[in-house]
Amino acid sequence: MTILTFTLIMILGAFLAGFIGSLSGLGGGIIIIPLLTIILGVDIHYAIGAALVSVIATSSGSAAAYVKEGITNMRMGIFLEIATTIGAVCGALLSTVAPTSFIAVLFGLTLIFSAINSLRKKEEHIVLESSPLAKKLKLEGTYPTHDGEVVHYGTKNVIGGFSMMGIAGMMSGLLGIGSGAFKVIAMDNIMRVPFKVSTTTSNFMMGVTAMASSVIYIQKGYIEPGICMPVVIGVLFGAMVGAKVLVRTNPKKLRIFFACLIFVLAVNMIYNGLNGKI
């Protein structure tokens, strides 16, 4: 396979990854890593490095829009980034010494969890009274609705959410994914933050988390420009097209279809990992 053919395949695959990731809400890394490792035979560490770079690019673009709309809770995001950054560095260091088969199996299990979580019915809940620690840290906030109203909300269980964020960061650094599912659980289920705020704040945090772990991958030589450049270009364009398609389609049916696709990829990763093919 020539370099040009390899690059074109990566751009097309990354475009599909960004497209599917945008429609499913799970990010492009979940498609990029199986594409590079299983189909193109790239070492999983280089695949993770490329996925992390794509997470930084996509998060930076979409997070700016959410911040401008006033939905993202930046104070909460910056506070929780302390935990995710520490976790991401630890996960990246662990990834460089862990067996590739272990990473592949763990990646597959995480994909299954993320796919199931994406199908979960999201219920909006508003906590009016914050916990004492949340008040002290000023983590409560507001967000605008489509009707122009301003919704006030509070937060609970800051320590539990902070701890879960550490796990989310570790998974991000170890597997090269945004770990959005874990971050949303930390804010949505544990801290009782409204779902709309938790998803946008999670998106805001993904880029910083990926940046922290990518430093380790750069030091280890796992960030290869020849792989990262076509991946970033493809994912960015795929995510842009996916966002436009999402507005005109039924998101529930799309999530079911892509959850099944992701489940198949997860089983494939686990199988290859257990058989030592990755």
N, C-alpha and C positions, 0 to 999 in steps of 0.2 A: 504494500500500500504506500503510495506516494504521500509526501507531506501535504500537498494541495488537497488530495482526496480525504486525508485524515482531518484536515482543517474544515473542509466543507461538511463532512459528516458531523463534526462537533458543533458547528454553527447551526445546522438543521436540528440536531438533537437538542441543543440548548434552547433553540426557539420553541420546540415542542415542550421542553421542560418548563420554560417560563410561562407558556400558554396554559399548560395543565396546572401548574402551580398557582397561577392567578385565578383560574376558575374553581379550583378545589380549596383554595385558601391555605394550602400546606407549604407553599414555596417551591422553588425550582430545584433545590438541592436533593430532594427525594428522588428525582428522576435523573439528575446529572450523574450521581455516583453510580447507580446501577448501569447507566449507559456507558460510562467510561470503563468501569471494571469488568462487567460481564461481556459487553459487545465489543469494545475496543481493546480490552486487555491491559488497560492502564493500571499501574500499582495503586492500591486504594488510598495510600497516603497522598499521592499527587491528585487523585480525584477529590479527596476531602479538601485539599488546599484550593483547588479550582472552585469547589462549591462554596467555600467560605468567602472567596473574592466576589462571587456572584451575589451572595447574601448581602455583602456590604453595598454593592452597587444598587440592587433593587430596593433595599431598605432606605438608603439615602434619598432615592427619588420619591418614593411614596410617602415616607415619613414627613417630608417637608409640606406636602399637601394637607395632611391631617393636622399638623401643628398650626398651619395657617387658618384652618377651619375652627380651631379652638377646641378640638375634641381630645387631643392627647394631653394627659396629665404629666407634664414635663418634670415637675418636682418629684412625683412618685417614680417616674422612670429613672431619673438620675440617682435617686436613693437606692432603688432596687438594682441598678447597674453595679453597685459595689459588690453585691453577692454574685451576679452573673459573670462579672469580669474575673473575680477570683476563681469561680468554678470553671470558666472557660480556659484559663491558663492551666489549671490542674488537669482538665480534660485533654488539652493539647499535649501536655507533657506525658500523660498516660498513653495517649494514642501513639506516640513515637516509640514506645517500648512494648506495647501490647501486641499479641499475635494478630495477624491480619484476619485469620479465621474468626477470632473472637469479635473483632470489630464488625465483620460482615454479619454475624449472627445477631449481635446487639442492634445493628442498624436495621435488620429485617424486623426484629421484635418492636423497635421504635416506630417503624413504618406502620405496622399493624395497629399499634396503639393510637397513632396520629390519625389513621384512616377512620377508626371507630369513633374517635373523639370528634372528627369533622362531621359525622352523621348525627351526633348527639343534639337533641333539641335544645336550642339556646333560649333560656328564659331571662328576660330583663328583670333585674331586681334592684331596688333603690334602698340603700341604708341611709336613713336620715341622721342618725346619731353615731358619730365616730367613737372609736375606743380612745382611752386617755393617751396612749402612745401615739396614735394617729393624729390626735389633736396637737400634741406637743411637736410633732414633726410637720404639721400642717399639710397632711396628705389628702385632705378632702378637696373637692373641686366642683366645677360646673362644666356642662357641655350644652351646645345649642341643638335644638330639634329642627326638623324640616319646617315646622310652623313658625319658627322664629322665637320660640320660648326657650328659656334658660332653665335647665334641670340641675338642681343642687344634689350632691350625693356625699356620703361619708364612707369610711373604710373601717374594717375590723381586722383582728388577728395579724398585726404587722409582722410579728416574729415568725409566725407560720409561713406567711407569704415570702418573707425574706429567705427563709431556709429552703423553700421550694425553688426559689430563683437560683440558688446556688447549684441545685441539682440540674436545673434547666441549662445553666451556663456550662456545666461539666459535660452534659450530653451534646451541646453545641460544639464545644472544643474537641470532643472525642470523635464525633461523627460528621462534623462539617455541615450541620443543618441549623436552621434558625431556632429550633426548639420552641416554635410558637405555641404548640399544644401545651407544653409544660408551663410556659409563661402565662398563658391565658387561664390555666387551672389555678395557678398561684394567685392571680388577681381576681378572677371570676368566682371560683369556688371557695377559696380560703379567705381572701381579703374582702369578698363581697362587693367588688367594684362592678359597676354596670358593664355589660358585655361590650357595648360600643366603645367604651373608654378602654377596657382591658385589651381589646384587639388592636386598637390604634397605638396605644402605649407600648404594647408588645412589639409592634412593627418598628416603632421608634428605637426600641432597645436592641433589636436584632443586629443592626449594623455595628454598634459599639461592642457588643458581645463577640461578633465574628472578627472584628478588628483586633481585639485582645488576643484571641487564640491564633489568628493568622500570623502574629509576630513570631510565635514559636515555630510555626511551619516555615516561615521565611528563614529563620536561623538554621533550621534543619535541612533547608534546600528543597522543600516540598512545594514551593510556589513556583511553578514553571510557566513563564510568560507565554510560551507557545501553546499551552493548553488553556491558560486563564483568559487570554484575550478573546478567542472565538467563543468561549463559554459565556463571558460577560456580555458580549455583543448579542449573541443569540437569546440569552435570557431576558435582557432588557426589552428587545423588540417583541419577544413572545409575551412578556407580561403586559406590555402596552396593548397588544392586540386582544389578549385575554380579558383585560379590563373592559374594553369596548363591547366584546361579545357577551360578557356577563350581564350587562345592562339590558340586553334584548332577549335573554333566554331565561329558562326556569332554573335557578341555582340549585334547587333541591334535587332535581333529576340529574344535573351535572355532577353534583357531589356524590351521588350514589354510584354513577358510572365510574368516576375517577377513583372512588374509594375501592371499587372492585379491581381496577387496574393496579392501584398501588398495593393492594393485598397480594396480587399475583407477583409483582416485583419483589415484595417482601419475602414471600415463600421461596422465590428463586435465589435471593441473596442468602437466606438461611441455609438452603440446600447446598449452594456452592461453598458457603463457609464451613459447613459440617464436613464436606467432602474434600476440603483443602484446596479448592480450585481458585480461591481468591487470596 
